[in-house]
């Protein structure tokens, strides 16, 4: 039944994509066009960025908690170690709440990043952590828990109902169209881990319930197919992508319908890998056959063997974009490991899971920062 549902969902997605004619939207880039774009970029190296004062996407962007001073300071530290790009998460509720104010704050963020010589990859939607986002004051972080306040976008209420998916179209088309020619925006990562079941994080201490895994995958696939159509309707000059993050990518025969959709529709191929060096090499080799630029949009979790040294150096040698998770220790608490959702911690671990700097700008590991600078050319 699950295989049948996955195939039916994929065929439905193909129908949606086929409904978009060339007159309505730009085509997917050819491999040649994608590689020509990539050749004009600096090596895209950076991090997934949220200021240390924000527990989630809403706290980062809402008017009363938007913090340009911290953003400026922390992006300065990113620039000081040679980062040329950051991957940044948005939220559909921000568009619904106050689109003009939201755009003004994004403009300010882009201005600050550009001042530091940093471009931006924007992520409009996200399938990870809390499935019931709410505007307004955000709850405080749960003590000693990894990313305890992060939010899904859209929430489960919209995602579970295909009849409501089109409510997101004005946001996707309007936002991308606004920045479609902005040189400060380097790429669009449309939907982060849309099918993530979050099975390790919910049902803990009464935390809010996630959609059943098969339902979420089916609904996320339907929505993602529409996202590519809508995003191309906005005619962006930047590439579109959605990153594969789990499953077997070693051959076309082994791809799930969901991963096939992501890889078939992305202008540039993006992926996540939190494994040790050999795992990263295997993933890169598996994706080379597509003949498109490769962007590793999430890596580096010290506790699972994904470390800057030697992985960052390897990615540079392979001309693969490299975005580690995290920059400055703060309210997301991602210096703590994933296991804090199941195992109680009472203090920050000696081995940080993510992050590079303390909140005052001191490196977590000075030798590690020296290595990063040696790879980026800042040393």
N, C-alpha and C positions, 0 to 999 in steps of 0.2 A: 504493500500500500504506500509506504514512504517513497519507494523508487518511482511508482506511478505518479504520485503527487509531484515529485521533483521534476519529472519529465513533462508533466502537464503544465507546471508553472513555467518551465523554460520555454515551451512552445507558446504559451500565452505572452511571455516576454518578447519573443520574436515577432509576434503579431503586432505588439505595441510599437516596437522599433520600426517595423515595416510601414506603419501608418505615417511615419514622418518622411515627407518628400524632400528632395533637395531644395525646392523652392521655400520650404518652411525653415530649414536649418542647415548649418554647414555639415559636411560629411565628416566622418571619422578621418583623422589624418592618415595618410599612407605612412608606411615605415620610413620612406625616404623623407617625407615632410617632418616626421617626428625626430629623426636623427639630425636633420638640418637645424631644427630648433635647438636641440641639445648641444650641438657643436658651437652655438653662439653664447651659451651660458658659461659662467664660471663653474668650477666644480661645486655642485650644490651640497654643501656640508653644513650641518647645523643641528637643531634640536626641535623637539616638540615643546612649544613654549606656552607657559601660563605664568603670570607674575606670582611671586611668592605670597602675595596678599590676597589671592583669589582661590577659593575652594573649588570652583567649577567655572563653566563657561558663562553662566549668568552673572556671577559675582565679578568676573573679569570685565564684562561689557556694560552692565546696567549703570545708569547715570550716576547713582549715588555711591557706587563702589569702584567705578573706573579710576585707575590709578596711574596716570601718565608719568608721574615722577618715578615710581618704582619700575615701570616699563622701561623708561629711559636709562635708568641706572643699570638694570639687569641686561638689557640689550647691549649696553656698552661693554659689559663683561663678556658677552657672547662674541662681540666684535674683536675684543682683545685677544681671544684665542683662535681667531681666524675663521669664525663662522660666517657664511655668506647667505644663509637662508634659515628661516624658522617655519615650522608647520604649526598652524594656529586654528583652534576650534571655535566655531560660531554656534548659533542656536536659532531655530525657527521662531521661538517665542519672542526673541528680541525684535525681530522684524514686525511681528504682530503688535507688540507693545508700543513701539515708537520707531518707525523705520527711519525717519529723518535724523533723529538723535543717534540711532544705532550707526547709520552711515557716517555721521560726523565723527563718532568715536573711532570707527574703523579707519577713517581718513587720518585721524590724529595718530593712530597706531602706525599706519603705513609711513607717515611723515617721520616719526621717530625712528622706525627701522631703517628707512632710507638714509637718514642722517648718519647712521652707523654703518652704512654700506651693506645692509642686510635686506634681501628680498623675502617675500612671504608666499607660502603655499597655504591656501585657505581651505578649510574643511567645513562645509555647510551643515552636515548631519553626522550623527554618531550613534552607534548601536550598543554602547558600553555603559554599564553600571545602572544607575537609578532609572527605572522606566516610568516614573511619575514626576516629571519636572514641574516646578511651579515658579512663577515670577515672584519678585519681592525679596525680602530678606532671606538669605540662604542659611541653613542650619550650620552650626559650628562643626568642624571636623570631629569625627569620633576619635578619641585619644588612641594614638599608636596604631591606626588602621590605614592601610594603603588606599589612597584615592577615595576616601569614604563619601565624598560629596559630589562626585562626578555625575553627569546627567546624560541620559539618552535624548536624542533629537531625531525624529519626533518621539514623544512618549508613546507608551503602549496603547493608549486610548485611540490615537490616530493610526498607529502602525497596524493594529489588529483589524482595522476596518478598511478594506480596499475602496469603499465608497467615499472615504474621507481623504484618500491620498492626494487627490487633486487640490485640496486646500493648500498644499505646499507649493504648488506651481508658481503663484505670484512671488513668493519668496525666492525660489531658485532662479527663475527667469529675471526677476527684478534686480536681485543682488548681483548676479553674474553680469548682466547687461550693464550695470552701473560701472563695473570695473573691467569690462571686457578689453579695453585698450590701455589699461593702466600698467606701465612698465614695472611698477613696484610689486605687482602680483605676478608671481612666477608660474603658478599652476593651481589647478582646482582638483582637490581630492574629495569627490562628491559625497561619499558616505563611508565613514570609518567603521570597519568590522560590523556590517549591517546585521549579520546573522549570529553575532556573538550570543551564546546562551547564558553567559554570566553564571554558569552553574556553581561556581565556587563562591559566589558573593551574596546570594539571596537566600532568604529563609534563615539568615543568621540574626539572632537577637531581635526577631520580629521585623526584619527589614522587608521592604515592600516586594511583592511577588512579581517575577518576570513572566513573560509569555512562555507557554510550552515551546520546547526547542523546535519541533517540526512546524508549528504554526508560525513562529518567528521567521524561520528560514523561508517559508512560502511567501509570507507577506513582504519580507525584506527584498526578496527577488523581484516581486511584482513592482515594488516601489522603485528599486534601483533601475529597472528597465525604463521606467518613466523619467527618472532623473537624467539619464543620458539624453533622452529626447528633448527634455526641457532645456537642459544646459546647452545643447547644440543650437536650439532655437534662439538662445541669447547671443550667438555668434561670437564666442570669446576668441581672442587671438592667442590665448594661453592654452596649453594642453589640458585635457580632462583625463582623470584616472579614478579608479577605485581599487584598493589594494587587496590582493589575495593574502590570506594570513593563516589558513589551516588547510589540511588535506594534502593529497598527492598531486604534485604538479609535473611529475617526471615525463608524462606523455599525454597526448590529447585523449587517448582512450581512458586514462585514469582520472581525468578532470570530472568533478561533479558539475552538474548543469549550472550550479550557482557560480563556481569558479570560471567556467567557460564563458558565461555572460560577462563577467568582470574583465577577463582577458581579451575577449573579442571586441569589447566596446571601448576600452581605454586607448587613448592616443599614445600614452607612454605607460609602460608596465611598472606598477608599484607593488611592493610586498612588505611584509613584516617578518622578522626572524629574531627570536630571542634565544637562539641556541648557540652552542660553542662554535669555534672557528670552522670545523669541518662541516657542520650543519649549514652555516652561512655559504660556504663554497658550493655545497650540493644545491642549495636553493638558487644561487646565481646561475649555476650550470644548467639547471632545469629550465630556467626562464630565458636563456640566451636564444633558444630556437625561434622566439617570436621576432627577433631582429629589430627590436625597438629599444630605446633608452630604458635602463633599469634604475628605479628609484627605491632604495630601501628606506621606507618612511617610518619604521620603528625598529630599533635594536638597542642593545646595551642594558643588560640586567646582570650585575656582577654576580649575584647569587646563583644564577643559572648558567654561568660560564660564558656569557656574552659580554666581553670586555673591550674597551677601546683598543688596547694593545693585545692582539695584533689586528683586530677586525677592521678598525678604521683604516689602517694602512692598506689592508687587502682591498677594501672597497675603492680606495683611491687608485690603486694599481689597476683595478678592473674598470675604472671610470664609471662606477656605480654611485649615485647620489646616496648620502648617508645622513640620516636624521636619528640621533639617539633620543631616548625618552628623558625629558627633564633637563633643567638647567640649575635652578636655585632651590634649595630646601625651603619649603614653606607649607602652606595650608593644604596642598594636595597630599602631603606626607608620603611621597613616593620614594623617599629614602628607605622606607619600610618595605618589606617584601610582600608579594601577593598572599603569602600564607597567613598574614595577620587577619584575614577574614575568617580563618578557622582556628588559629592558635593565638592565645593572649600574649601580647608583649607589654612590657611596662616601661621600656626605655628604647631610644633609638639604637638600632643594631650597630655594632662596630663596623661591619661590612655593609655599607650603603647599597641598596638595590639599584636606585637611579640617582640622578642629580650630580652636579659637578662642583657647585659652590655652596658654602654656608650663606645665610641671609645677609651677612656683613661683607661678603665678597671674598672671604678666604677660601682657597681651594680645599675640597675634601681631601684630595691627594695631590700634592704638589708635583710629584713625579709623573702622575697621570696627565696633569695639565701640560707639563713640559712635552710629553709625548704627543698630545693633541696639537700643540703648537708646531712641533717638528713635522707633523703630517700636513697641516694646513699651510705651512710656510711662514708662520708668524714668529717662529723662534729665530 
